[in-house]
Amino acid sequence: MTIIDENSFSEEKQCTYKEELYSVRDNGAVLRHSRQRKRVRPNDNIWTFGKENKSNAYLHLSNVRIHRIVATACTSS
């Protein structure tokens, strides 16, 4: 298994997915920004590749599939 460093990247984009602001790096790492004037959630402002979901084979950040966030960032300009 290859270990990828979340700080090893050359491009970073921002996107909005389901009314949340995310930053996405070209290595697949995702950061969910905290909401303005609301409490900071445990997974906010942390770079991650996601966590495995026991019910399916996808990686998730909270209840959102990581690949959907990355795909949204790739299609946005």
Backbone as a chain_set.jsonl record, in Angstrom:
{"seq": "MTIIDENSFSEEKQCTYKEELYSVRDNGAVLRHSRQRKRVRPNDNIWTFGKENKSNAYLHLSNVRIHRIVATACTSS", "coords": {"N": [[0.841, -1.177, 0.0], [0.576, 2.18, -0.863], [1.575, 5.104, 0.762], [0.246, 8.285, 0.907], [1.172, 11.617, 1.241], [-0.679, 14.171, 2.672], [0.133, 16.777, 2.424], [1.582, 16.938, 0.133], [1.302, 18.308, -2.786], [0.34, 20.056, -5.83], [-1.604, 21.726, -6.761], [-4.507, 23.516, -5.715], [-7.968, 23.784, -5.151], [-11.138, 25.455, -4.634], [-14.491, 24.632, -3.772], [-18.085, 24.496, -3.729], [-20.239, 22.28, -2.227], [-23.263, 20.82, -1.64], [-24.077, 23.059, -0.118], [-21.84, 23.56, 1.461], [-18.523, 24.754, 1.986], [-15.582, 23.682, 0.502], [-12.077, 22.884, 0.301], [-9.951, 21.485, -2.1], [-7.286, 19.392, -2.901], [-4.912, 18.472, -5.486], [-3.987, 15.948, -4.938], [-6.043, 14.589, -3.83], [-6.792, 15.15, -1.239], [-9.042, 16.637, 1.114], [-10.556, 19.508, 2.568], [-12.911, 20.653, 4.812], [-14.398, 23.708, 5.229], [-15.105, 25.728, 8.091], [-18.363, 26.851, 9.067], [-19.585, 30.185, 8.8], [-20.054, 32.159, 11.67], [-21.033, 30.042, 13.176], [-20.774, 27.117, 15.257], [-17.645, 25.358, 15.37], [-17.224, 22.3, 13.801], [-16.172, 18.886, 14.507], [-14.768, 17.812, 12.222], [-14.092, 20.016, 10.728], [-11.882, 22.295, 9.046], [-9.658, 20.597, 8.752], [-7.299, 18.771, 6.961], [-7.949, 15.915, 5.043], [-8.167, 12.55, 3.732], [-10.424, 11.215, 3.985], [-12.61, 8.863, 5.688], [-13.022, 5.339, 5.95], [-16.128, 3.846, 5.095], [-18.305, 1.675, 6.722], [-20.559, 0.524, 5.594], [-20.367, 0.765, 2.841], [-18.006, 0.905, 0.089], [-16.826, 3.392, -0.083], [-14.904, 6.389, 0.654], [-15.491, 8.719, 3.242], [-16.294, 12.049, 4.382], [-17.558, 13.084, 7.174], [-20.854, 12.686, 6.425], [-20.611, 12.721, 3.702], [-19.576, 11.647, 0.519], [-16.23, 11.472, -0.413], [-15.243, 11.404, -3.079], [-17.196, 12.686, -4.572], [-17.022, 15.341, -3.784], [-14.439, 15.947, -4.686], [-14.789, 15.547, -7.45], [-16.618, 17.582, -7.997], [-15.032, 19.831, -7.49], [-13.14, 19.509, -9.499], [-14.598, 19.958, -11.816], [-15.41, 22.552, -11.54], [-14.506, 25.94, -12.306]], "CA": [[0.0, 0.0, 0.0], [1.323, 3.422, -0.958], [1.119, 6.153, 1.664], [0.291, 9.592, 0.262], [1.216, 12.722, 2.187], [-1.701, 15.16, 2.336], [0.785, 18.059, 2.155], [2.309, 16.822, -1.13], [0.355, 18.669, -3.836], [0.778, 21.18, -6.653], [-2.748, 22.581, -7.074], [-5.583, 23.508, -4.723], [-9.171, 24.468, -5.627], [-12.258, 25.534, -3.706], [-15.785, 24.371, -4.379], [-19.223, 24.386, -2.827], [-20.998, 21.05, -2.45], [-24.341, 20.731, -0.653], [-24.04, 24.278, 0.702], [-20.631, 23.576, 2.3], [-17.331, 25.177, 1.264], [-14.476, 22.733, 0.622], [-10.854, 23.04, -0.473], [-9.549, 20.176, -2.609], [-5.942, 19.367, -3.476], [-4.805, 17.544, -6.613], [-3.66, 14.606, -4.45], [-7.273, 13.996, -3.326], [-7.09, 15.589, 0.129], [-10.178, 17.557, 1.188], [-10.729, 20.258, 3.808], [-14.213, 21.316, 4.92], [-14.271, 24.965, 5.962], [-16.141, 25.936, 9.103], [-19.418, 27.775, 8.671], [-19.444, 31.48, 9.46], [-20.905, 32.444, 12.828], [-21.575, 28.808, 13.753], [-19.724, 26.398, 15.98], [-16.735, 24.55, 14.553], [-17.481, 20.869, 13.948], [-14.916, 18.123, 14.659], [-14.059, 17.58, 10.955], [-13.844, 21.285, 10.044], [-10.528, 22.863, 8.99], [-8.666, 19.519, 8.848], [-7.072, 18.084, 5.692], [-8.161, 14.478, 5.173], [-8.543, 11.769, 2.553], [-11.693, 10.608, 4.347], [-12.604, 7.643, 6.492], [-13.775, 4.244, 5.336], [-17.488, 3.634, 5.552], [-18.515, 0.236, 6.915], [-21.671, 0.017, 4.802], [-20.0, 0.741, 1.424], [-16.549, 0.963, -0.122], [-16.403, 4.767, -0.327], [-14.351, 7.203, 1.731], [-16.43, 9.774, 3.61], [-16.018, 13.13, 5.316], [-18.869, 13.109, 7.821], [-21.741, 11.791, 5.671], [-20.456, 13.055, 2.283], [-18.547, 10.86, -0.161], [-15.095, 12.307, -0.807], [-15.069, 11.499, -4.535], [-18.157, 13.655, -5.107], [-16.456, 16.673, -3.532], [-13.297, 16.094, -5.597], [-15.322, 15.69, -8.806], [-17.203, 18.921, -8.086], [-13.926, 20.79, -7.579], [-12.474, 19.344, -10.797], [-15.437, 20.504, -12.88], [-15.572, 24.0, -11.372], [-13.353, 26.677, -12.849]], "C": [[0.887, 1.242, 0.0], [0.728, 4.456, -0.015], [1.316, 7.495, 0.97], [0.259, 10.661, 1.344], [0.196, 13.773, 1.761], [-1.117, 16.54, 2.037], [1.627, 18.043, 0.882], [1.324, 17.074, -2.276], [0.914, 19.824, -4.653], [-0.359, 22.141, -6.986], [-3.823, 22.424, -6.006], [-6.75, 24.325, -5.272], [-10.194, 24.527, -4.505], [-13.537, 25.247, -4.463], [-16.853, 24.364, -3.295], [-19.984, 23.132, -3.211], [-21.992, 20.919, -1.31], [-24.244, 21.85, 0.384], [-22.902, 24.312, 1.717], [-19.455, 23.988, 1.426], [-16.194, 24.211, 1.563], [-13.272, 23.245, -0.157], [-10.401, 21.642, -0.85], [-8.17, 20.302, -3.235], [-5.884, 18.314, -4.576], [-4.374, 16.144, -6.192], [-4.878, 13.912, -3.84], [-7.632, 14.385, -1.908], [-8.17, 16.666, 0.101], [-10.203, 18.222, 2.556], [-12.105, 20.902, 3.775], [-14.025, 22.559, 5.777], [-15.398, 25.08, 6.986], [-17.143, 26.97, 8.597], [-19.256, 29.082, 9.444], [-20.496, 31.642, 10.546], [-21.629, 31.21, 13.366], [-20.44, 28.058, 14.411], [-18.904, 25.542, 15.016], [-16.994, 23.078, 14.849], [-16.163, 20.106, 13.984], [-14.119, 17.932, 13.367], [-13.799, 18.856, 10.164], [-12.368, 21.655, 10.121], [-9.42, 21.831, 9.188], [-8.54, 18.864, 7.47], [-7.19, 16.58, 5.91], [-8.403, 13.846, 3.805], [-9.876, 11.07, 2.797], [-11.5, 9.376, 5.202], [-13.439, 6.591, 5.788], [-15.159, 4.147, 5.947], [-17.724, 2.133, 5.637], [-19.621, -0.323, 6.028], [-21.396, 0.014, 3.295], [-18.5, 0.984, 1.291], [-16.012, 2.378, -0.304], [-15.776, 5.404, 0.906], [-15.295, 8.375, 1.97], [-15.775, 10.842, 4.466], [-17.37, 13.453, 5.921], [-19.782, 12.187, 7.026], [-21.651, 12.025, 4.163], [-19.328, 12.226, 1.68], [-17.471, 11.784, -0.734], [-15.012, 12.473, -2.325], [-16.053, 12.476, -5.172], [-17.66, 15.087, -4.923], [-15.316, 16.937, -4.511], [-13.789, 16.297, -7.03], [-15.945, 17.069, -9.01], [-16.117, 19.974, -8.239], [-13.241, 20.713, -8.939], [-13.284, 19.966, -11.927], [-15.657, 22.001, -12.736], [-14.325, 24.715, -11.864], [-12.695, 27.56, -11.837]], "O": [[1.837, 1.335, 0.777], [-0.486, 4.66, 0.004], [2.411, 7.808, 0.503], [-0.574, 10.618, 2.249], [0.207, 14.218, 0.613], [-1.799, 17.385, 1.458], [2.311, 19.021, 0.579], [0.6, 16.168, -2.688], [1.853, 20.495, -4.224], [-0.108, 23.255, -7.446], [-4.023, 21.338, -5.463], [-6.554, 25.422, -5.796], [-10.132, 23.755, -3.549], [-13.661, 25.574, -5.644], [-16.558, 24.243, -2.106], [-20.333, 22.938, -4.375], [-21.604, 20.908, -0.142], [-24.318, 21.615, 1.59], [-22.99, 25.016, 2.723], [-19.392, 23.615, 0.255], [-15.878, 23.948, 2.723], [-13.423, 23.952, -1.154], [-10.454, 20.721, -0.035], [-7.919, 21.221, -4.014], [-6.692, 17.386, -4.607], [-4.393, 15.23, -7.017], [-4.773, 12.775, -3.381], [-8.687, 13.985, -1.416], [-8.214, 17.497, -0.806], [-9.911, 17.592, 3.572], [-12.437, 21.614, 2.827], [-13.55, 22.478, 6.91], [-16.505, 24.588, 6.767], [-16.805, 27.847, 7.802], [-18.84, 29.08, 10.602], [-21.666, 31.307, 10.362], [-22.711, 31.323, 13.942], [-19.27, 28.336, 14.148], [-19.402, 25.07, 13.994], [-16.985, 22.659, 16.006], [-15.14, 20.624, 13.537], [-12.89, 17.893, 13.42], [-13.327, 18.783, 9.029], [-11.69, 21.376, 11.111], [-8.363, 22.151, 9.731], [-9.538, 18.452, 6.878], [-6.606, 16.034, 6.846], [-8.791, 14.521, 2.851], [-10.398, 10.404, 1.904], [-10.381, 8.908, 5.411], [-14.427, 6.899, 5.122], [-15.344, 4.339, 7.149], [-17.374, 1.399, 4.714], [-19.627, -1.519, 5.736], [-22.103, -0.658, 2.543], [-17.816, 1.241, 2.282], [-14.842, 2.544, -0.65], [-16.065, 5.023, 2.04], [-15.833, 8.955, 1.026], [-14.816, 10.571, 5.189], [-18.231, 14.03, 5.257], [-19.506, 10.99, 6.957], [-22.523, 11.577, 3.419], [-18.25, 12.117, 2.265], [-17.769, 12.746, -1.442], [-14.738, 13.571, -2.809], [-15.754, 13.04, -6.225], [-17.852, 15.938, -5.791], [-15.232, 18.017, -5.096], [-13.253, 17.14, -7.749], [-15.811, 17.657, -10.083], [-16.262, 20.907, -9.029], [-12.807, 21.733, -9.475], [-12.708, 20.453, -12.9], [-16.047, 22.661, -13.699], [-13.226, 24.161, -11.841], [-11.716, 28.237, -12.151]]}, "num_chains": 1, "name": "protein.A"}
